[in-house]
Each structure stands twice: as C-alpha cells, then as structure tokens.
Amino acid sequence: MVLEATMICVDNSEWMRNGDYSPSRFQAQADAINLICGAKTQANPENTVGVLTMAGKGVRVLATPTSDLGRILACMHGLEMGGEMNIASAIQVAQLALKHRQNKNQQQRIIVFAGSPVKYEKKVLEMIGKKLKKNSVALDIVDFGEEDDGKPEKLEALLSAVNNNDSSHLVHVPPGPDALSDVLISTPVFTGDGEGGSGFAVAAAAATAAAIGGSSGYDFDVDPNIDPELALALRVSMEEERARQEAAAKKSADEASSRQGEEPPSKSEDVTMTESGDVSVVNEDKKPTDDKVGVNSYLNDCVCACVTFCLCSS
C-alpha cells in the first residue's frame, strides 16, 4: 500500500458558478474531492489529506494533512466563491504544508483542480514544476471548465517539468452529461500508482454507489471489507436501538398489567357485599323455621293438657 500525504487545491473562483458541469462546476468539483479524500484515507490508515483554496481573498489552508475524514469533508462546506485562481501561489503553499507533514516516510502529492483560466506564463509554471520535482513532490492536475488563453498548453508545460517516472498526471474533463467524479474514477488521479490503485478504485466506486442511492448488498450499504469500523458502529447502533425498543415495549406491558392488577380489589368488595347479602338472606330464611318449631311445641303442650283433663274427668 502507498503511504502518502496529499494536498488538494480547490478552485473557488467566480468561474465555478457556471452550470456546464452538473449541477455546477463548484459542486461537481466538491463531489469529486470528497470521493478522492475518502479513497485516499481508506487505502491506507496512515494516509493524510489536506485541503486549501486557490481564489477569494488569497490562498487559504482549510485543513492541514490529516487522516480525520470528517474534518476534511467538513471544511468543504460553506466555501465562498470569488476572485481569480492563483495556481502558482497555491502549489507553493501546498508544498510547504507537505514539507511540515508529521510522518516523513509519506510520499508527497498535490492534486490541483483547475476550472478557470491560468494567468501565469509557461516559464513561471515550469519553474514551479522543477522545484516540485527537486523536492520529490508528485502533481496531479484536473483540467475542466475554461480552455481559453492557452490553458491546456500551460498545464502540459507544468506537468512536463514536474513529472518523474510517470508519477504525475494531467486529466482533461470536457463538459458533458457525466459527473466529474464519474469520469475521474477510471483515471490515475483515483487509481493512483502501485499497490494502492485497486483500493482507490474500489473505495471510489463504493462511495459513488452510496451517493446515488444504490444498494451494494451489504447492511446499511457499507462494505465491511472497505470500512470495518463504520460497519461495526452501524451494527452496534442498530442493536442498541432494537434493545431500547424492546425495553420500552416491556415497560408498557408491565404498566398495563399493573393497571389491570388494581381492579380485582373492587371485585372482591363486591364479592364481600354479595356474601354478606347472602348471609342476611340465609338468616331471614332461618327465622320462619324457628317460628314453626315454636308453634309445634305449643300445640303439643295443648294436646297434652287436653288429654290430661279428659282423663281426670272420667
């Protein structure tokens, strides 16, 4: 795997407002940069990527080389467009940022997105290219958008000056129905050099499929072979959510059963009242029986008295 530190130069000039690339030059460029950053960081966990802007009030470093993909992608949001692209100063600042990288074993690479006219002459660009070559810095150039004022020839001169063993590349992307990122996937800007090439292409293809909403056949559309940490985090999150839902359902069932358990005492009171009512009924039933017993005893006494009187009279 290639161990590499990369600085990406973003063109945020006024020309990026044009809509000849869908949905706009700037958005097409941003999508391509996001995919490149993802592919670079996934190819090797020790790879780092930084981002800077080339227009506006001046060259501005948005993120120094880092392996934190979230930080890299966050810096691309809310960028303002304006001014003209200063490709010479941007390349020099990018080289300086790579010079101060933490891991000196990383190879150095600069990726330039040039979507507006280049105001510098060939000689100036050739001097910058020779300086990059002297410091073993590779350069990838994505040429899209404006082609006036001999822009392609100037970029070709820059590439010739910096190229060493075909480690640098220049890609021309004309306007068309295809997204800028889709065109770049099959180019050396994505596939890279050496052992990391296939990893770049696979990561970029997976990111593209996720971006267009396609299904990759994996849970959450995340290939665990490419990003095992993300796949594990999503799986754990899903299990925690399922456990939370089960606990909530169990709690609701317990509350329902407890409410039902409070009703029987009222029923028992009804039973007690019913039983007491039955007792009173039984007592009332017993009362006539006792009266009958008293009458029979009185009649027997009367019969005995009459018999005794008759015997005495005779």
TIRO-313540 format. One record per residue (C-alpha): residue number from 1; residue in three letters; chain; x, y, z. Coordinates in steps of 0.25 Angstrom, whole numbers, always signed. Each point is the difference from the previous one (the first is absolute). Example, Ala and Ser with C-alpha at 12.3 -4.5 7.8 and 13.67 -1.06 7.14 Angstrom:
<rs>
 resi resn chain     x     y     z
    1  Ala     A   +49   -18   +31
    2  Ser     A    +6   +14    -2
</rs>
This chain:
<rs>
 resi resn chain     x     y     z
    1  Met     A    +0    +0    +0
    2  Val     A    +5   +14    -3
    3  Leu     A    +3    +9   +12
    4  Glu     A    -4   +14    -5
    5  Ala     A    -2   +14    +5
    6  Thr     A    -9    +8   -10
    7  Met     A    -4   +14    -1
    8  Ile     A   -12    +4    -9
    9  Cys     A    -1   +13    -6
   10  Val     A   -15    +5    -2
   11  Asp     A    -4   +10   -10
   12  Asn     A   -10    +9    +6
   13  Ser     A    +1   +12   -10
   14  Glu     A   -12    +7    -7
   15  Trp     A    +1   -10   -11
   16  Met     A    -5   -11    +9
   17  Arg     A   -15    +5    -1
   18  Asn     A    -1    -4   -14
   19  Gly     A   -10   -12    -2
   20  Asp     A    +7    -7   -12
   21  Tyr     A    +3   -11   +10
   22  Ser     A   -12    -6    +8
   23  Pro     A    -5    +6    +9
   24  Ser     A   +11   +11    -1
   25  Arg     A   +15    +0    -1
   26  Phe     A    +3    +2   +14
   27  Gln     A   -10   -11    +5
   28  Ala     A    +6   -10   -10
   29  Gln     A   +14    +4    +5
   30  Ala     A    -5    -2   +14
   31  Asp     A    -6   -14    -2
   32  Ala     A   +13    -4    -7
   33  Ile     A    +9    +5   +11
   34  Asn     A    -9    -7   +11
   35  Leu     A    +2   -14    -8
   36  Ile     A   +15    +2    -1
   37  Cys     A    +1    +3   +15
   38  Gly     A    -8   -12    +3
   39  Ala     A    +8    -9    -9
   40  Lys     A   +14    +6    +5
   41  Thr     A    -3    -2   +15
   42  Gln     A    -6   -14    -3
   43  Ala     A   +11    -5    -8
   44  Asn     A   +10    +1   +12
   45  Pro     A    -4    +4   +14
   46  Glu     A   +13    +8    +1
   47  Asn     A    -3    +8   -12
   48  Thr     A    -3   +15    +2
   49  Val     A    -7   +10    -8
   50  Gly     A    -1   +16    +1
   51  Val     A    -8   +10    -8
   52  Leu     A    +2   +14    -4
   53  Thr     A    -7   +11    -9
   54  Met     A    +7    +7   -11
   55  Ala     A    -9   +12    -2
   56  Gly     A    -8   +10    +8
   57  Lys     A    +8   +10    +9
   58  Gly     A   +12    -9    -2
   59  Val     A    +5   -14    +2
   60  Arg     A    -5    -6   +13
   61  Val     A    +3   -13    +6
   62  Leu     A   -14    -7    +5
   63  Ala     A    +7   -12    +6
   64  Thr     A   +14    -5    +1
   65  Pro     A    +3   -14    -3
   66  Thr     A    -8    -9    +9
   67  Ser     A    -6   -14    +0
   68  Asp     A   -13    +5    +6
   69  Leu     A   -10    -1   -12
   70  Gly     A   -11    +7    +8
   71  Arg     A    +8   +13    +2
   72  Ile     A    +4    -1   -15
   73  Leu     A   -14    -1    -5
   74  Ala     A    -5   +11   +10
   75  Cys     A   +10   +10    -5
   76  Met     A    -6    -1   -14
   77  His     A   -14    +6    +4
   78  Gly     A    -3   +14    +0
   79  Leu     A   +11    +4    -9
   80  Glu     A    -1   +14    -7
   81  Met     A    +2    +2   -15
   82  Gly     A    +7   +12    -5
   83  Gly     A   +13    +6    -6
   84  Glu     A    +9    -7    -9
   85  Met     A    +8   -13    +1
   86  Asn     A   +15    +2    +5
   87  Ile     A    +5   -14    -4
   88  Ala     A   +15    +4    +2
   89  Ser     A    -2    +5   +14
   90  Ala     A    -9   -12    +3
   91  Ile     A   +10   -10    -4
   92  Gln     A   +11    +7    +8
   93  Val     A    -8    +0   +12
   94  Ala     A    -4   -14    -2
   95  Gln     A   +14    -4    -1
   96  Leu     A    +3    +7   +13
   97  Ala     A   -11    -7    +7
   98  Leu     A    +5   -14    -5
   99  Lys     A   +14    +4    +5
  100  His     A    -5    +1   +14
  101  Arg     A    -7   -13    +0
  102  Gln     A    +1    -8   +13
  103  Asn     A    +4   -14    -7
  104  Lys     A   +12    +3    -9
  105  Asn     A    -1   -14    -6
  106  Gln     A   -12    +4    -7
  107  Gln     A    +1    +3   -15
  108  Gln     A    -4   +14    -4
  109  Arg     A   -11    +3   -10
  110  Ile     A    -8   +13    -4
  111  Ile     A   -13    -1    -8
  112  Val     A    -5   +13    -7
  113  Phe     A   -14    +2    -5
  114  Ala     A    +1   +11   -11
  115  Gly     A   -13    +4    -4
  116  Ser     A    +3   +15    -4
  117  Pro     A   +10    +7    -9
  118  Val     A   +15    -1    +4
  119  Lys     A    +6   +14    +0
  120  Tyr     A   +15    -4    +1
  121  Glu     A    +9    -2   -11
  122  Lys     A    +7   -14    -3
  123  Lys     A   +13    +4    +5
  124  Val     A    -5    +3   +14
  125  Leu     A    -8   -13    +0
  126  Glu     A   +13    -7    -5
  127  Met     A    +8    +5   +11
  128  Ile     A   -10    -4   +11
  129  Gly     A    -1   -14    -7
  130  Lys     A   +15    -1    +1
  131  Lys     A    +0    +4   +15
  132  Leu     A   -10   -11    +3
  133  Lys     A    +8   -10    -8
  134  Lys     A   +12    +3    +8
  135  Asn     A    -8    -2   +13
  136  Ser     A    -6   -13    -4
  137  Val     A   -14    +5    -1
  138  Ala     A    -9    -6   -10
  139  Leu     A   -11    +8    -6
  140  Asp     A   -14    -4    -6
  141  Ile     A    -8   +11    -8
  142  Val     A   -15    -1    -3
  143  Asp     A    -2   +10   -11
  144  Phe     A   -15    +3    -2
  145  Gly     A    -8   +12    -4
  146  Glu     A    +7   +12    -7
  147  Glu     A   +10    -3   -11
  148  Asp     A    +3   +14    -5
  149  Asp     A   +13    +7    +0
  150  Gly     A    +8   -13    -3
  151  Lys     A    -4    -6   +14
  152  Pro     A    +2   -15    -5
  153  Glu     A   +14    +3    -5
  154  Lys     A    +4    +7   +13
  155  Leu     A    -4   -11    +8
  156  Glu     A    +7   -10    -9
  157  Ala     A   +13    +8    +2
  158  Leu     A    -2    -1   +15
  159  Leu     A    -2   -15    -1
  160  Ser     A   +12    -2    -9
  161  Ala     A    +9    +8   +10
  162  Val     A    -5    -8   +13
  163  Asn     A    -2   -14    -6
  164  Asn     A   +10   -10    +5
  165  Asn     A    -2   -15    -4
  166  Asp     A   -14    +3    -4
  167  Ser     A    -4    +3   +15
  168  Ser     A    -8   +13    -4
  169  His     A   -12    +0    -9
  170  Leu     A    -9   +10    -8
  171  Val     A   -14    -3    -3
  172  His     A    -9    +8    -9
  173  Val     A   -15    -1    +3
  174  Pro     A    -9    +7   -10
  175  Pro     A   -14    +4    +3
  176  Gly     A   -11   -11    -1
  177  Pro     A   -11    -8    +6
  178  Asp     A    +9    -8    +9
  179  Ala     A    +4    +5   +13
  180  Leu     A   +14    +5    +2
  181  Ser     A    +3   -11   +11
  182  Asp     A    -5   -11    -9
  183  Val     A   +10    +4   -11
  184  Leu     A   +11    +1   +10
  185  Ile     A    -2   -14    +6
  186  Ser     A    +7    -7   -11
  187  Thr     A   +11   +10    -1
  188  Pro     A   +14    -1    +7
  189  Val     A    -5   +11    +9
  190  Phe     A    -9   -10    +7
  191  Thr     A    +7   -13    -3
  192  Gly     A   +14    +5    +4
  193  Asp     A   +13    -7    -2
  194  Gly     A    +5   -13    +6
  195  Glu     A    -7    -9   +10
  196  Gly     A   -11   +10    +4
  197  Gly     A    -6    +2   -13
  198  Ser     A   -11   -11    +1
  199  Gly     A    -3    +4   +14
  200  Phe     A    -3   +15    -5
  201  Ala     A    -9    -5   -11
  202  Val     A    -8    -9    +9
  203  Ala     A    -2   +10   +10
  204  Ala     A    -4   +11   -10
  205  Ala     A   -10   -10    -7
  206  Ala     A    -6    -3   +14
  207  Ala     A    -1   +15    +3
  208  Thr     A    -6    +3   -13
  209  Ala     A   -11   -11    +1
  210  Ala     A    -3    +5   +14
  211  Ala     A    -1   +14    -5
  212  Ile     A   -10    -4   -11
  213  Gly     A    -8    -8   +10
  214  Gly     A    +3   -14    -6
  215  Ser     A    +0   -12    +8
  216  Ser     A   +13    -7    +2
  217  Gly     A    -5   -13    +6
  218  Tyr     A    +6    +3   +14
  219  Asp     A    -7    +4   +13
  220  Phe     A    -2   +15    -1
  221  Asp     A    +7    +0   -14
  222  Val     A   +13    +0    +7
  223  Asp     A   +11   -11    -4
  224  Pro     A    +6    -5   +13
  225  Asn     A   +13    -3    -8
  226  Ile     A    +2   +15    -4
  227  Asp     A    -5    +6   +13
  228  Pro     A    -1   -10   +11
  229  Glu     A    +0   +10   +11
  230  Leu     A   -12    +8    -6
  231  Ala     A    -8   -14    -3
  232  Leu     A    +3    -4   +15
  233  Ala     A    -5   +14    +5
  234  Leu     A   -13    -1    -8
  235  Arg     A    -3   -14    +4
  236  Val     A    +2    +3   +15
  237  Ser     A    -9   +12    -1
  238  Met     A   -10    -8    -7
  239  Glu     A    +0   -11   +12
  240  Glu     A    +0   +11   +10
  241  Glu     A   -13    +6    -6
  242  Arg     A    -6   -14    -1
  243  Ala     A    +3    -2   +15
  244  Arg     A    -6   +14    +3
  245  Gln     A   -13    -3    -7
  246  Glu     A    -1   -14    +6
  247  Ala     A    +2    +7   +14
  248  Ala     A   -11   +10    -3
  249  Ala     A    -9   -10    -5
  250  Lys     A    +2    -9   +13
  251  Lys     A    -2   +12    +9
  252  Ser     A   -13    +4    -7
  253  Ala     A    -5   -15    +2
  254  Asp     A    +4    +1   +15
  255  Glu     A    -8   +13    +2
  256  Ala     A   -12    -6    -7
  257  Ser     A    +0   -13    +9
  258  Ser     A    +2    +9   +12
  259  Arg     A   -12    +8    -3
  260  Gln     A    -8   -13    -2
  261  Gly     A    +5    -5   +13
  262  Glu     A    -6   +12    +8
  263  Glu     A   -14    -4    -5
  264  Pro     A    -2   -13    +8
  265  Pro     A    -2    +6   +14
  266  Ser     A   -13    +7    -5
  267  Lys     A    -5   -13    -4
  268  Ser     A    +4    -6   +13
  269  Glu     A    -8   +10    +7
  270  Asp     A   -12    -3    -9
  271  Val     A    +2   -14    +4
  272  Thr     A    +0    +3   +15
  273  Met     A   -12    +8    -2
  274  Thr     A    -7   -11    -7
  275  Glu     A    +5   -10   +10
  276  Ser     A    -6    +9   +12
  277  Gly     A   -13    +1    -8
  278  Asp     A    -1   -15    -1
  279  Val     A    +3    -1   +15
  280  Ser     A   -12    +9    +3
  281  Val     A    -9    -8   -10
  282  Val     A    +4   -13    +7
  283  Asn     A    -3    +6   +14
  284  Glu     A   -13    +5    -5
  285  Asp     A    -3   -14    -6
  286  Lys     A    +4    -6   +14
  287  Lys     A   -10   +10    +7
  288  Pro     A   -13    -7    -5
  289  Thr     A    +5   -13    +3
  290  Asp     A    +3    +3   +15
  291  Asp     A   -15    +6    +1
  292  Lys     A    -5   -13    -6
  293  Val     A    +7    -8   +11
  294  Gly     A    -6    +9   +11
  295  Val     A   -14    -2    -5
  296  Asn     A    +1   -15    -1
  297  Ser     A    +5    +0   +14
  298  Tyr     A   -12    +8    +5
  299  Leu     A   -10    -9    -7
  300  Asn     A    +7   -12    +6
  301  Asp     A    -2    +6   +14
  302  Cys     A   -15    +3    -3
  303  Val     A    -2   -14    -4
  304  Cys     A    +6    -6   +12
  305  Ala     A    -8    +9    +9
  306  Cys     A   -13    -4    -6
  307  Val     A    +3   -15    +1
  308  Thr     A    +4    +2   +15
  309  Phe     A   -14    +8    +2
  310  Cys     A    -8   -11    -7
  311  Leu     A    +7   -11    +9
  312  Cys     A    -3    +8   +13
  313  Ser     A   -15    +2    -4
  314  Ser     A    -2   -15    -2
</rs>
